[in-house]
Amino acid sequence: MMPNITILGAGSTMFARQLMTDILQIEGLEEGCFALVDIDASRLELAHQLAERLISQSGKRWNVCASTGRRDLLAESDFIINTIEVAGLANVRHDFDIPMKYGVNQCIGDTIGPGGIFKALRTGPVWLDILHDAERLCPQAWVLNYTNPMSILTLAALTGTSMRTVGLCHSVQGTSKQLAGYLEVPYNELQWRCAGINHNAWFTELRYQGQDMYPRLRELAQIPEIYERDPIRFEIMRYFGAFVTESSGHFSEYVPYFRKRPDLIERYCRSSYLGETGFYANNWPTWREQNETSIREMLAGTRALPFARSHEYGSNIIEAVTMHRPTVIYANVQNTGLIDNLPDGCVEVACLVDHNGVQPCHFGSLPEHLAGLNRAHMTVHNLMRDALLNREKEAARYALMLDPLTAAVCSPVEISTMFDEMWEAQRLYLQHFE
């Protein structure tokens, strides 16, 4: 098979580079086509040049084409990889600064909370338009969504379109590697069960050579040097009994416990991804510039062009489907009874992937207290799905009212006022709802 792989938002060149590298590393997949799409012509040209360089380095017979018009390239797609960003640079300060005025302190703020909800409002309509084009032009394609807010966008796709869509993240594989490192056991010998929602999936079992590793992990969490590497996740493990899949800083936004008072932020939050106030908003514009500089240096030959396969699941799906090599991944899919004590919505579970595609596996029930944390966010996801599919502005307002961190800090009138202020600041990008 010679797959046609369309990458939407390919101008995000560092991530596109890694995805293409991963695919070119698939053994025996000698031919195919990368179709690159981005509305920014200059960034798209960088991605195009980079793809040609990667193909040349691989020695394989792949082709690449590029267009700022997605309809030009979607028709032949076997796989669509979504990495779009909608008006992020224009709104990253609004997403952080306005909530901060009301005391809602975010570290990342792009999947939940005020920042995540407004990112969904900006991104969702474009995302659905893309999928409606795909329904007409390539209805049999597999859609691999990497764009945040993952759960909201994937749920909207699964319930609002007929496209075969899965949401992909790297938190399960990344966290499992961290756990193997903390426990000092070989990664390929660590066994686990994990399920929940994106960024809130739970390692309900951790075993090595048949032994439960949680007693050992709890002992290690008492060592200051280890505790400091993941303070919030170790606190959650201590009091909720399971390790969660998202980094300490980002996870701190999902629960009402760690960011609602300055003294709690000082006690539990650390620099960068461990919980720094405004970390994403303060650094993302610079990261984007640095990434583009790095790509230009790679193309100029003054920086090495990496060519190692990552642990991102996108290439694993393509390999399993096209090369008939079954594998197991963790993906975001619709909860069709996969987790017994969670409602209909988007959940993250183990999935078998083979030539038939992505097949989610039944997990059973989560411990009830962990399911309770997940349910709170699934209600927010469902309201945001309704907002996107039905153009219901008020559904988004209700979603923000129910966000756990926002509700821990603000009264209903404060949340509603914050919502209106954010709406006015971003109105140019919310015309879908007007």
N, C-alpha and C positions, 0 to 999 in steps of 0.2 A: 504494500500500500504506500502511496505517496501522499501523505496528509497535507491539506491546506490549513494552515494555522493562522488565524487572524488575531492580532494583538491590538486591542483598543486602548488608546492612551499610551502608545509606544514612545511618545516623546519623554516619558519618564524613563530616561535611557538606562539608568543603573539597574532598575528592576527588569526592564525589557532585556537588557544584556544578559542578566542571570537566567531568565526564562529561556532565551534562545540558546544559551550555552548548555543548559540542562537538556534541552531537546536534542541538540547536536551530539550530546554524549550518549544517546540511546544506541546501544550496540545493534548493528544490523539495519538501522533505519537510515538508509543511504541517500534517499531522495525525498523531497517535499518542497513546500513553499511557505515562506513567512510573508504574510500580508500585513503591513504596518499601517495603522491609522492614528492620526492625531490632528487636532484642529490648528495646532501651532506648526506652521510649515517649517520654520527654522529648526525647531527641536526634532521634528519628524525627519528632516534631512540628516541630522546627526545620527538618529537611530538607524536610518537606511544605510549610511556609510558603515556604521558599527556592525550591522548584520552582515554586510558583504565581507568585512574583515573577519568576522567569526566563522563564516562559511569557508572562506579561504583557509583559515587556520585549521579547520576541521578536516579538510581534504575530501569533504562529501559533496554530492551533486545537488545541493539545495539551491533554490531560487529565492529572490526577495523582490517584492514590489511594495510601493507605498502610495498613499493618497490621503488628502485631507477630507475626502468625501467617503464615508464608510460604505455607502451603497455601491460604490465602484468595486468593492472588494469582497463584500459579504457573500455574494452568490455562490462562490465555490467552497465556502468554509466547511471543514469537517469539525474543527474546534475553534471556539471563540474564547479568547482570554481577555477578561475585562480588568483594566487597571486605570480607568479614567479618574480624573480629579476635576470637579466642576467648581470654578470660581474659588478655589481654595486660597490662593494667594491674596485675593481681594478681601477675603472674609476671615482669615485666620485670627486677626486681632479682634474683630467683632465677636467671634465665637468664644474668646477668652475674656476680653476686657469688660464686656457688658455684664456677664454673669458675676465676674469678680466684684463689681460694684455692689452686688446684692449679697456678697459673702460666699458665693459658690466658687470654691477654689478647685480648679482643674489642673491636672498634670498634662494629659494628652488631649482629651476632650474631642475625640473624633468618632466615637462609636456609640456613646451614651451621654446622658446629661445634656445641658443646653447646647454645647458644641456639636455633639453627635446628632441631636435632633435636627438642628438647622443644616448640618451637612447632608442629612437625609432629604430634607426639603429641597435643597439645591440640586442634589444628585439624582434623586429618584425619578423625576420626570424625564430627564435625558436618558437614563438607564432604561426606562420602559419604552421610550421611543426607539432606542436601539434594538430592543428585543422584538418589538412589533415589526421592524424592518426584517429582522432575522426570521420571524415566523413566515414571511412571504418569500424570502430569498434563499434561506438555508434551513428549513424546518427540522432537518434531522441532525443538525450540528449539536455537539455537546458544548454547553456554556460553562466556563470555569471563571467564577467571580472572585477576584481578589480585592475589589474596592470596598472600603468602609463607608458607612456602618454596615458591616458584613451581614449581621442577622436581619436587619431591616430590609436591605436591598435584596438579599436572597429570598426572603419570605415574599416580598412583592413580586419577584420574578416567578416563584413557584405557584403563587395563587392568582396572579394577574396575567400570565402568559402561558403558552403551551410549550415553551422551550425547555429542553432537558438541562436544568441548571443545578450546579453544586457550588457552594461557597467554600473557598480554600483559605487556610491560614497556616501559620507555622508554630502556633503556640503549643500544640500537643507534642510535636516532635522536638521542639526546642526545650520545653520544660522537662520532658522525659530524659533528655541528655543532661540537663542540669541536675536532675535527681540522681542519675548514675554517677555524676561527678561528686555530688555531696556525699553519696554513700560509698564512693570509691569501689564501684563494681563495674565489670565490663558492660558497656551499653547493650550489646547484642544478647546479653544473658539476663538483663533486667526484664521482668514480666509485669504487666500491669493491665488493669481495666480502667477505662476512662470514658466519661460521658457527661453531658450537660448541655450548655449553650456556648456559643463562641466567647472566648475569654473567661468563661465561667464554667468550664468543664472540670470534672473532679476525678482525681486518681483515687478511686474507691479501693483499689488493691495495688500493692507494691510488693513484689516477691523476687527473691534471688535464691536460686537453688532450693526452692520449695519453702523458704522461710519468709515470714512477714517482715518487711523492712521498715514498717512504721515505728516500732519501738526504737530502732537504731536512729531513724531520722529525727525523732523527738529528742533523743540524747544529743545529737549533733546540733540541734537548734539551741541548746543551752550554751554552746561555745560562742563567745562574742564575735570572733572573727567570721564564723559561718553565719550566725544570726544577722550580722550587718550586711551580708550579701543579698538578703531577701526578707527584711524585717516584717513586712505586712503579710506576706504569704506564710511565714512561720507563725505569726500570731493567729491567722485564720486556721492553720493546721492545729495549733494548740487548743483552740476553743471550739472548732467545728469538726475536727477529726480527719480532715482530708486536705491534701495539697491541691491548689487550683492552678489552672493552666496559664493565666496571664501574669505578666510582670507585676512586682509589688506596686509600682507607681500607678500604672494604668488600672490595676484591680482596685486600688484604693478609691477610685471614682465610682465603682459599681456598688458599693455598700455604704451605709450611713455612719460607719464607725470611726473613720480615721481622718476625715478632712473637714469636719463641721466646726472645729474650733482651732484657733491658732496654737493652743498648747498641745492638741493632739497631732497637728501637722509637725510641730517641732519634735515631738516624742517619737513618731513613727515614720515620718517621711524623710528621705535622704535626697541626694543630688541626682540629676538626670532621670533615668527610667525608674529609679527607686522612689519617685514621688515629688520631684522638684516642682514648685509652683510655676505654672506657665511654661513648662519645659518645651512643649511642642510649639506653642505660639511664638516663643522667643527664639527658637532655633530653626524652624522649618524653612523660612525663606533663605537662610544662610546655607542650610543643607542642600537646597535645590541648586543654588549657585555653585557650591562646591562639587556637586555631582556632575554638573555640566562641564566644569573645568576639568574634572578627572577624565570624562569621556573625550574631550578635545585632546588631552594629553595622550590618551591611549591611541587615538587616531593619528596623532603626530609622531607616535613612536617614542615619546619621552617618558611614558609610563607603561609598565607591563600590562598586557591584556589578559586578565585572569581567564582560565579555561578549565575550571573544576566544577563538577556537578554539586548542586546544593541539596538541601533536604526539603525544598519546596515540592509539594505534591503534584503540581501541574504536569511535569514530565512523566511522573509515574503513571498518571491516568492515560496519557497519550501512548506510552509504551505498552501498558496492559491491553488497551483497546486495539492498537494497530499491530502489535507484535504477538498478541495472544499469550502474554506472560502475566498470569494472575498475581495480584498483590493486595495488600490491605493498607488503607489509608484512613485518616480521620477527616470527615467532611461535614459541612453544614447542609442539612437536608430537611425535608418536611417530616414532622413527627407523626407518622402514620402508625401509631402504636409502638414505636421503637423504644421510647422511655415511658413505662406504664403510668407513672404518676406525674407526668408533665402534660399540659394541654396541647392541642393542635397548635403548631407554630414551627419555628426553625430551631432544630437541635443539632448538636455536634456529636456524632457517634462513629464507631468503626464501620468501614464500608469495604466490601469485597469489590475489586475492580478486575474485569476480564474483558474478553471480546464483546460481551453483552453490555458493557458499560459499568456504571457505578451502582452497586446494589447495597443499600444500607442494611446493617445487621441489628437485630433485636437486642437491646441491652437488658431490659427488665426495669426494676424500680431503683431509683436513687434513694439513699437515706433521706427521710422526709425533710429534715432541716435543711439539707442541701437543695432539695427540690424546691423548697420554699423561697430560697434566694433566687433561684432560676425563674420561678413563676412571676416574681415581681417584674423582671425585665421582659418576660414574654408578653405580658400585658402591654407594656410600652411598645414592643415591636408590633403587636397586632393593631394598636391604635395608629401607629405610623404607617402601617400597611394600608389601613383605611384612609388615612389622610392622602396618601399618594394615589391610590386607585380611584378614590371618589372625589378628589379635590376638596377635601374637608379640612379647612384650616383649623377648626375648633378641635378636631381629633388630635392634632399635633399639640394644641394647648393642653388638652387633658393628659397627653403622654408626658409632657414636662411636669405637670402637677404630680404625677405618680413616680417620677424618677427618684430613686431612694436617696441619693445625696442631696438633690435640690430640695426635696421635701423635708430633709433633716435640718436644713438651714433656714428655709424661707416659709413664710405664711402663704396661703393661697393668693391673697391680693398681691403680694410681692412677686410671686411666680408669674402671675398673669401680666403684671406690669413689665417684668423683665422680658417676657415673651413678646409683648407689643414693641418694646424698644429694639429688640433684636430683629423683629420683622421689619420695622421701619429702616433700620440700618442696612438690611439685605434685600429690600423690596425689589430692586432691579433684577435680582436673581430668582425671584419667587413669583414671576408673572403667570406661571402655570395655575396658580391658585386665585388669581384676581378675577 
